[in-house]
Amino acid sequence: MRRITRFIPFAVILFFVAASCDRVLMREPQASVADSIIFDIGTHKEYERMREVTDSLEMEGKLSAIDANRWRGVSYYRQGQYLMAEVCYRKALNCEVKTALDQLSYNKSARRLSELLLVRGDYEGSLMVAMPAVAKMEESGIGSDIDYAILLNNIGCCQLNLGRDKEANESFLTAREHYAARWQSDTTGRGFQEAVIGTVYTSMAYINTKRYAESIYWIDRTEMLLGKYKQKPDARREYFDEYQGRIEIMRAVALQGLHKEGEASKAYQAFLQTNYSKTGAGKINANDYLVAAHRYAEAADNYRYLDKTLSDWGMELTLDNIQLYLLPKYHANAEAGRLDSAKFIGNQILTMLDSAITDQKNSTTVELATIYNTQQKEAEIAKQHEDLIRTRLIGTGVALALAFVFFLIYTLHRRAATHRLAAAHQKLQVAYDQLEETTAQKERMASELRIARDIQMSMVPSRFPVMDDFDLYASMTPAKEVGGDLYGYLLIGPAENPEVPDLFYFCIGDVSGKGVPASLFMAQATRLFRTLATQRMMPAEMATRMNAALSGEDNEHGMFVTMFIGLVNMATGHLDFCNAGHNPPVLKDGSNVAFIEMLPNAPIGLWPGLEFEGEEIDTIKGKSLFIYTDGLNEAENRQQEQFGDDRLLGILSTTRFDSAHHVIDHLREEVEKFRDGAEPNDDLTMMCLKAK
């Protein structure tokens, strides 16, 4: 089932299908208002907002835990973040099912999780998810026909790959009955479209397991269904050529496997008549036939499109993808006699293999569970399991090396060095223990910090709005692997016209402490800012709410965050703000550059029960607002001298800036020049807002 990975980019935007047959009568409850709101946001591809609204609705009790985790999984799945989606779906399946809507969310989570595991080649894991889900659907009678059929199709693909051919055939045939029932009851072309995709997966399952004769039946059926789909007035015509191309290349591979070379060649010629054959994806998939037919030179030519195609699909070079794409590319070039190209690809594989192995061992389960602040026990178990696997791998390698050393020493010195052998054994054992402990600790820390940094950097915006009246840019540079600084912004429109924003929220903050604890506290503060901003709160009220959430009993380490929260009325330029113990921003109005004088609010999270006070500026139109963390003014050089407030005001006063981006880049360069090679002593975060 390895080749099925190539269909991931297309499966993300399409859905499988099935309809209920006589022995299973399904009823699907109506979606709740909360579900409809989140679904509507998803149709606009606003996936981060999907998660924000999901968090808010769950906190208000309008979404159950299982439904909330399912929607988070959907948002990550549609972004192509499959590991994040898998974690969310597993959380959903671990929740208690209390209502009919909970059962529906359970079905959909099981369906998508089993599909992810199937595509990854984890057939046992996929069956362990799909089969109980089918049993629960049949027992409760609650679910959608699409979910039921997808689960059946996933089960069939897993059974086939596990050598359970008879059971797989029964699963596929049952799914086929559901496809037929669906399109017979549906006046649109959706049923045929979904059936085409399902039979493509079935055909690929038979081809990948070299059951070529059986695959011909499903390929012919796919072509029949595509023909019926074309006749529907609502059919999406952009799929016709692509799926006709897929059908022809699958047929060519199957016929070649049956040693019908002439017919296989004709099928391949039919494939070349499609526009799909001229795309990068089409050329890469065509290599299944070309390699099987020993047409290695043509396959090697097609592999020139591999890098761009993988980039278009959003795929990274994991161990699976190195095996799936780079090794066949090497094989095709070697068999075609292109030895220089083969040597280059071989070196590329060796270069990427080490990092791919490391990435394969790592898991983000702990970090994700901590960010969502749920299932701490599950995260700890997953982390312990990861550490155990890593320790065993290291122990096995070291033990093999020691065994070789012992054998060599024994062979050369067995008569005269018995006592030295014992001493050497003892020293090596101590070294082994130390090596095992040090290596495991170092690898675990490096892995966790690298993953934490990636997650943290993904939580702050990297793209900024392009607006006629406002120019915004910001940057964050952690001093260590991870840090505690944060920034964010959000454009909010009125309920009657949300596409035209009238309010512009922004913030910048600095969490006490450094490292992973600070980064996790930063993640909580960032999510609270975005959630409260969507409710159109004033900055002072947002600070009060955030303080109540972050200063509770869960804040065992007494962490806090200094923060500047601003709200600009985009029509008038009026600025409402609340400064919670943060550095005073700099306001530039023409030639006048000065720090803003502000009320002394306490940092957020320090003491419970605080009421924060807000302030305002009539308008910032024609002015520039520069906000920063103390990693700027307290940056130190080799002589431990600080950058200072006066130097900052001097640069902002004397330098002419073209844009907010220019301001940030110039100040970052000035700080680097001032440090003169000294290590950064704090995180550096800056934000500039220019109102035209």
N, C-alpha and C positions, 0 to 999 in steps of 0.2 A: 504493500500500500504506500510505498515511499513516493511514487511518482504523483500521487494525488495531491501532494503539497503544491504543485503548480497551479491548482485551481483556487487556492486561498483568496487571491485578490478579487476573483469574480464571485466566489461564494459569499464574501462579506456583504455585497450589495444585493444578493438574490436570496430567495427563500425556497426551501423544499416544500413538498406537498404530500398530503394524502387525505382521503376522506374515509368516514366510518363505514365498515362493512356490516353484514347482518349480525355477526357475533359480538360486535362492540358498538354500542350506541352512545355517542359522546354528546354532552351538553356543555356549552361554553358560556359562563356567566358574563354579564355585561361589565365592561371595564369601569373602574371608579373615576370620579372627576379628577383625582390626583394623577391616576395613570394617564388619562387623556391629556393633561397639561404637560407631563413629561414627554409623552409620545410626540406631541406637537412641536416641542422644542427640538427633539431629535430629528424631525423632518427637515429642519433648517440647518442641521449639522452643527448645532451649538452644543458640543459634547461636554465641555467644561461646565457650561450653565446647566446642563442636564444633571450633573452631579451636585451642583450647588443647590438647585431646587429640590432634588431628592433629599439632601441632608436636611433642608429646612422643613419639608413636609414630614419627614420621619420624626424630627424633634417636636413638631406640633401634633404628632399622633395621627396624622392623616394617611400615613403609609406604614404597613407592617415591616418588620425587620427583613423578612424573606423577600418582600416586594422591593424594598429599597436596595438590597444587595443585588437583586436581579437587574434593576435599572442601571446600577453602577456598572455591572458586567456588560450590559448592552452598550453603554457609552464607550467603554474601553475597547470592546470588540469592534465597533464601527470605526474607531481610530486606528485599528490594526495593532493595538497593544494587547496581544493574546495572553501573555502571562498574567497581566493585571486582571484581565477578564476572567481567566480561570480561577484566580483567587476569590474574586467576588462571587462567581457561580458556586464554588464550593461552600462559601459562607452561607449562601442562600439555602443549599441543600441541608445544612446543619441546623437550620432554624425550625421551630415547631410550626406545623401546619394546623391553623385554627379555623380557617374559613374556606369557602369555595374559591375566592380570589387567591388565597395563599396556595391552594392546590394548583391553580393555573400557573402561578409564578414558579412553583416547584417544577412543573412539567417543562416549562420553557427553559429554565435554568439547566435541568438535566439534559434536555435536547441539545443545547448549545455546548455544554461541557463535554458530553459524549462525542460530539462532532470534533471539538478541539483535540481530544485525546486520540481519536481515530486518525486524524490528519497527521498527528505527531508519531503515529505508529505504536501507541500504547493500547493494544487491542484488548488486553485483559482489563485495564483500567476503564476503557470505554464501555465494555460489557457490564462492569460492576456498577456503572452509573445508569446505563440505558435500560437494562432488564428490570431492576426494581421500579424504575419510573413507569415502564409499560404495565407492570403488575398493579401499581397504585392507580393508574388511569383506568384500567379495566375494573378494578374493585370499586372505585368511587364513581365512575361514569362521568367524571369532570375532566374536560380538556378540549383542545382544538384538534381537528382532524389533521392539520398540518404537522403539529407536534408529534402526534401518534405515528404518522407515516415516516417522518424523519428518524424517529427512534428505531422503527422497524428496519429502515434502510441501513442505519449505522450498525445495528446488531448483525444484519446480514453480511456487511463488509468485514466486520471483526471475525465472525464465524468462518468466513471464507479464508481469511489470512491465517487463521488458527487451524486449518485443515479440516474443519467440520462442514464439508461440502453439502451434505444432505440438509442439515439444519439451515445453512445459508440460503439454499435454493428455496426452502419453504418461507423464510423471512422475506426474500425478494418477491416471491409470488404473492404473498399476502399484501405487501406494500403495493404491488401492481394493481391489485383489486381496489385498493384505496385510491390510487391515482384515477382509475376509471370512474369510480363513484364520484370523485370530486369534479371532474370535468363534465360529467353527465348532469350534475346538479348546478353547475356554475355557467351562467350565460356569457361570462367574459372569457378572455383567452388566458387568464391567470393559471387555471388548472393545467392546461397543456404546457405552459412555460415551466411551471414547477415540476411537472412530470419529466420534461426534457432534461432538466438538471439532475433529477434523481436517477434517471436511467444512464446518464453520463457517468455518474459516480459508480453505479453498478457495473457498467461496461469496463471502467478502469480497474475495478477490483478484480475482475476476471482476467484482464490482460496482465496486471501486475503479478498475479499468481500463476501466470503461464497457462491458464485454462482458455486457450484461444477459441476452441470450437464453441464453448458456451458464450464467450464474449460476442461472437458474431450475432447470436440471437438478440442480445440486448442492444447492439449497435444498430441492427435493422429496426428494432422497436423505437430507438431514439430518433432515427430518420423519419419513421412514420409519424411520430408525435410532433416533430418539428414541422412536417408538412401540414398537419391539422392546425398547429398554432399559427402558421402563416395565413390561414384562411380567416382568422378572427379579425374583425375590424379594429380592435384595440391592441393588436399585437405590436410589440416593440421591434421595429424592423432592424434596428442596429444589431440585434442578436442573430438574425438569420444567417448572415455570411460567416460570422465567427463560429457558430455552432455547426454549420455545414462543414467548415474547415476541420473542426475537432472530430466530427464523425468520420471524415475521409482519412485523417491521419490515424485514428484508432483502428479503422478497417485495414489500413495498409500494414500496421504493426501486427494485427491478428493474423492476416493472410500470410505474411512473411513467416510468422511463427508456425503456421500450418504447412510451410514449404510450398506455398502457391505463389511463387515469385512473380509470375506474369500478372496475375490478378492484383497482387500487392502493388506492383509498379503502376498499374492503371489507377488504382485508388490514390496513389501518391500524385499522379498527374492531375487527377480531379482536385486534390487538395491545392495544388499549385495554381489552379484557376480561381481560387478564392482570394479576396483581399486580405483575409486573415493570415495567409501564408507569407505575406510581405511585412507583417509586423514582427517586432522582436520576440513577443511571446509565441507567435506562430512558428518562427524559425527555430526557437529552442525546443518546442514540442515536436517539431518535424524530425529532430535528431533521434527520437526513439526508433523511427523507421530506418533512417539512414545508417545508423550504427548496426541495427539488426541485419540490414542488407549489405553490410561491409562497404558502404559508400562513404568512407572515412573522410576523404578530401572535402566533400560537400558538407559533412557534419562539422568539420573544423572551420569551414567558412562561416557557417551559421553561428558557431560559438563566439565569433567576434562581437555579436550583439548581446552577449551574456551580461556583462557588467551593467550596461544601461537598462536591460530588462529587469535585473534584480533590483536596481535602484528604483525603477518605476513601480515595482511590486512592494517596495519598502522592506526588502529582506536583508538581513545581516548574514555574514558568513559564519554561521554556527557550524558545529560538527556535522549535523544533518545536511546542511546546505553544501558544505565542502564535499561530502560524500555524494550528494545528489547532483551537483553541477560541475565542480572543479575537477573531480576525478574523471568523469566521462569526457570533459574537455581535454584533459591530459591524454586520455586513452585515444581519442579521435585524432589528435595531432600526431601522437606517436605512431599509430597505425598508418596514417597518411604519409609518414616519412618526413614530417616537418620537425626535425629533431631540435632545432634551436627554439622553436615555439614550445615544444614539449618540455625542454629543459627550463625555460622561463616559467612555465606554469607549475612545474614541479617545485621550483624555488619559492614560488608564490604560495603554494600549498604548505610547504614547510614553515614559511614565515608566519602564516596565519594560524597554523595548527596549535601552537602553544597557547596563544590568547584564546582560541576557540575552546580548547580543553578547559582552561581556567573558567571561562564564562559558563561552560556547560555545568561545572560543578556548583557554581554559585546559585543561590536562590534568594529572591526578594520577599519571600513570605513574611519574615520577621518585620522588615521595614513597613510593608503594606499593612500588616495587622496593627502595628503601632500607630501609623498615621490615622487609621480609622478608629483607633482606640477601642478595639473589640477583640475578643477571643485571645487574650494574652497567653492563656495556657496553650492554645493551639500553636501560637508563634514560638513559644519556648520549646515545645516538643519538636517542631520542624527544625529549629536551629540546632537542637541537640542531635537530631538525626543527621543533619548535614555535617556537624563536627565529627560524628562517629564514622561516617563514610570517608571523610577526608583523612582521619587518623588511620583507618584501616588501609587506605591506599598508600599512605606514606610508610606505614609499618611493613606492608608487603614488599615495597621496593627496597627498603633498608635491609629487611631480613634476607632477601635474595642476594644483595650485595655482600652481606656478612657471611652467608653460606659459602659463597665463592672464595672469600678471603680465608675462611677456616680450612676449606679443602686444599687450597694452595699451600698454606703454611704447614698443614699436616703432611702433605706429600713431600715437601722439600726438607722438612726438619723433624720428622716424626721420631727419629732415634735420639737426637741430641737436644731437643728443645721442648720436652714435655712440660717442664715447669714454666718456660717462657710462653708457651701456648696458653696455659691456664691464665697467666697474668694478662696476656693480650686479650683473651676472651673477656676477662673482667673489665678491662679498660674500654673495650669496644661496647660492652653492655651499658656502661655508664654513658659513653658517648651517644649510643643509640637512644637512651632515655632522654638525654638532654636535647638531642636533635629532634626527636619526636615532639617534645613539649614546645621547643622554640619555634620549629617550623609550623606546627599547627596553629600556634598563637599568632605568628606573623602573618600567615596566609589568611586566617580568619579576620584579623583586624584590617588588613589591606582590602580584602573583599568587601567587608561591611562598610568601610569608609568610602570606597569607590562607588558602591551602590547608593549609599546615603547622599553623596554629593550629586549624583545624577538625578536622584529623586528631588533633592532640594532645588537644584537649578531649574528643573521642569516646573516648579511651583511658582516661579516669578515670571512675568511676561517677557518674552524675547522679541515680540512684535508690538509696535506702537501705532496708534490711530493716525491716519492722515486726514487732517481737518483744515478748513480754510482759516478759522479764527484762533486755533490753538496748536502749539507745537510742543510735543512731549517726548522726552527721552530719559532713560534711566539705565544704570548698570550696577551689578553686584559682583565683587571679587572677594571670595572667602580667603582669609589669611592662612587657614589650614585646609585639610581635605573637605571639611564641612564647617559651616559657620552659623551665626545666629542672627545675621542681618536679614531684612526683608523689605520688599516694596511691592506695590500693586496699584492697579487702577481699574475703574469700571465705568462704562458709559451706560446710563439708565434713561429709558424713555418712559413717557406716561402710559398708563394702562390702555388708553384708547388708541395710542399710536406708538407702540414700543420700538418700532424701527427707526424713529427719529428722536435721538437722545436729547434731553434737555438738562440733565444733571451729569456732572463729571466728578466722580469720587477718586481720590488718590491717597496714598499713605506711604510712609517709610518708617522703619523701626529697627531697634537694636536690642536683641535679647541678652540678658545677663549670662555670663559664662561663655564657653566655647564648646566645639565638638558636637557629637551626636545628640546629647540632651538638649543643647541649645537649638539645634536644627529641628528637632521634633517639636519643641515649644514654638519655634518659628512657624512650623506647618500648621499648628492649631490656630495661632494668631492670624495667619494669612487666610485660612478658610473662614474664620469668624468674620473678618473684615468683609469678604466678598458676600457672605450670607446676609449680614446685616445691611450692607449697601443695597442689596436687591430689594429691601423693605423700605428704601428711601428715608432712612433715619438721619437725623442731624449728627455731626461728628461727636459732640459731647455725649449724646445718648449712646452712640456706638461705643465710645470709650467706657462708659459706665457698664454697658451690657458685657463687653469683653472682660472687664475687670471682674465682674461677678462670676463669669464662666471660668476664668483662669486662676482665681485666687482661692478656690475651694479646697476641700480636703485632699483632692487628687494631686495638688501642687505640693508634694512632700518635700521637695528640695528648695522651696521658697524662691522659685525663678520668677522673673518679671521682665517686662519689655518696655523700653522708652519708645514713644510713638508720636508721630505727627500725622493727624488725619485731616484732610481737607475736602471741601465740597464747593465746586464752582457752578454757579448758575450760568449756563452757556449763552443765554440771551443777554444778560446784563453784566456779566463778569464779576458779580458779587461773590466774595469768598467767605464761607463759614469754615472755621477750623477749631481744632482742639489739640493743644500741645500737652502730651502726657510725659513730662520729664525729659523731653528730647532737646537736642541742640537747637538753638533759635535759627530759623531759616534766614536767608538773605533775600531782600527785596530790592530789585534794581528798577528805578524809575528815572529814565533819562540818564543824567550824569550822577544822580544821587544813588549811592549804594550803601545799604546799612542793614544790620541785623534787626529783625522784628522784635519789639518788646512784648512779652507775653506773660499771662498769669502762671503762677507756679503750681500746676497740677502734678500729682505724684505719678510715678510710672504705673503701668497697667499690670495687675497681678500681685502687687506688693501687699496690699491690705484689702480685705473684703469690706463691702458696705460703703465704698467711696462714691460720691456724686461729682462727676467731672464738669468743669465749667468750659463753655465755648466762647469764642471771640469771632470778630468779623472784620473784613475790610470791604469798603463800599464797592470798589471795583479794582480788578487787576488788569483791565484792558490797557494795552500799551506798556505793560510792565513785564518783568521776568522774575520768577520765583525759583530760588535754588535751595534745595533741601539735601541734607547729607547726614551721615553718621560720624561718630568721633574717630573713625579710622582715617578721616581726612585731616582734620585740624590737629590730631594727636599722632600723626605719622612721624616716625623717628628716623634719623639718618645714623651713620656709623658713630657719630659723637653723642648719640642719644638726645639730640636737639629736636624739638617738635616743629612741625610745619606751621602751626599757629593760626589764629584768627586774622591777624593783621596781614599776613601773607595772602590769605584767602581773599580778603576784601581788596587788596591791592591788585591781584590778578583780575578779579571781576570788574574792577573800576577802569583798568588801563587797556584791557584787551577787547577788541571788537569781534563779536561773535556773529556768525552767519545763521546759526540754528541752535536748538537745544542739544542736538547730537554733538555739535562742535564744542559747546561748553563742557560736556562730560568728557569727551576725548582729550581736550586740552588740559583739563585739570588732572586727569589720570596721568598724562605725560609729565606734568609738573611734579606730581607726587613721586613718580618713578625717578625723575631727575634729582629730586631733593633727597630721596633715600640713598642714592649713590651705591646701590648694591646691597644695602642692609635688608635683612629679612623683614617682611611686613609684620607689625606687632598687633594688628587688629584687622577685622573685616572692613572693606572699603565699599560703601554704597552711596550713590549720588543720584539725584533726580532733578531735572530742570523743566519748568513749565513756562513757556513764553506765550502770553496772550496778545494777539495782534490787534 
